[in-house]
């Protein structure tokens, strides 16, 4: 059985890697550049 601290470190590591997953995926697909509509207020 893993020690309490080893288990905690593992949980934290997984949390950090998965946090913001939806935001990161959205940035990958849509990008961060503003649309022409936002830039030029057409």
Buried (B, 14 or more C-beta within 10 A) or exposed (E): EEEEEEEEEEEEEEEEEEEEEEEEEEEEEEEEEEEEEEEEEE
